Amino acid sequence: MKQPNPKARELASRRNKIIVFLSLVIVLTSAFAIKKLFFTNSTFDRQLYSLSQEINQSTPIMIEENIRLERTSVKRGEIFVYHYTLVNIEKGSFDEEELKKFFRGQILENIKNNPDLKYFRENQASMVYAYQDKNDAHLFDLRFTEEDYR
């Protein structure tokens, strides 16, 4: 059996090393680009996050007799989330659709007219109002986008 030429072996080894190196560069560059495109918060997301932290320093707080704001949070994509507890309601003890319709109308009116929410409107933020019952069971979420409050 004929042994491969040592120069040919060395050339093949170098070629393999170059291919591995270039593949690694391509993979790392792609990973960096994907991270930048899909996983970097926008400036507005960061501002929302700061606002959320500021609000959370004062929570939980009773908003009305039966509603307590537990905390706020931010989801990527400029979504501000209010987490509420309905302190005198238990899941299954009310007509959920009727309550959602009632809250949706009140909240939408507030979003459209409250000067404190002007910043959200100007930046086309989405807002989610997440409700839980007195036992911390999730009840429902109400989501509002620019299309709702324009």
N, C-alpha and C positions, 0 to 999 in steps of 0.2 A: 504494500500500500504506500502511496506517495504522500509524504508529509507536506502540509501547506507551507508555502514560502513564509519565512519570518517577517519579511517586509509586508506581505499581503495581510498577515495576521495583525500586525501593528496598525496598518491602514484601516482595517475593519474595526479594530478596537477604538481607534480615534473617531471613526465615523459614528460608531455606536454612542460614544461619549458625547459627541456633538449633538446627535439626535436627542439623547436624553436631556442634555442641557437646554436645547431649544424648546423641547416639550415642556420642561419645567418652567421656563420663562413664559411661555404661552399660557400655561395653566395659572400661574401666579398673577399675570396681567389680567387674565379673564376674571379671576376671583376678585381682584381689586376693583375692576370696572363694575362687576355685578354688585359688589358691596356699596360702591358709590351711588349707583343708579337706584337700587332698591332698598337699601338699609340705612341711608343717611337721613336724619331728620332735617326737615326744612327749617328755615329761620323762624317761620310762624309756628311750627310744631314746638320748637324750643321755647318760644314766648308763651305758648299755651302751657307747656310743662311748668314754667316758672310761675305762671298765674295759678295753676293747680296746686303747686306747693304752698303758695301764699294763702290760698283759701283753706287748704288742709290744716294750717296752723290753728284755725278757729273752729274746726269741726271735731265732733258732731255738734250740730246746732239746730234747734227747733226753728223751722221756717214758718209753720202754722201750728195750730193746736194738734193736728194729727199727722204732720209731716216733718221728718227730721232729715236734714242733709248729713249723710255719714261722711262722705269724702267726695273728691273729684279725681279724675284721672284723664290721661290723654292717650289716644290711640294714634298710631302713625297714620298719616294722611289727613292731618288737621281736623281731628275729631275730638271734641271736648265732651267728657262723660260726667254727668252728675249722678251720684249714687244716693238714692233716697230710701227711707224706711217709712212705711205707712204704719204708724205705731199702734193704731187701734183696729187694724184689719188683719184677718187671718185668711190665707189662701183658701179659696173655695167658698167663702162666706159672702160673696158679692158677685154681681154681674160684671165680669171682667171687661167685656166689650163696651158696656155703658160707661164704666169708669175710664177706660182708655179714651173714649170719644170725648168725655168731659175734660180730662186733663189735656188732651191734644189741643182742643180749642183754646183753653186758657193759656197754655204754654206758647202756642203759636202767636197769639195776640201779644204776649209779653215779649217774645223774640222780635216781633215786628216793631214794637213801639218803645221798648225800654232803652233809654239812652246808654245805660251801662253795657248793653249788648251790641252797641254800634260797631265796636272793634271786630266782633265776630262777623257781623253782617258785611262790613267792608272787606274782610278777608275771605269771604265765602266759606266760613267754617261750618262743619256739620256739628250738631249737638245731639247727644243721646241722653235721655233721662231714663235711668234704670231704677226700677222700683222693686222692693222686697217687702214682705209682710213682717209683722211683729216677731215672728219666729225665724227671721232671716231666710225664708224661702223666697226664691225669685218669683216675681209676679209677671212683669212684662217690661219691655223697653219701648220707648218712643223715640224715634229718630227724626231729626229735622235737618234738611239740607237747604242749600241756597234756593233750589226750586220751590221749596215750601214757603220761605219767608221773603222772597223777592217782592 
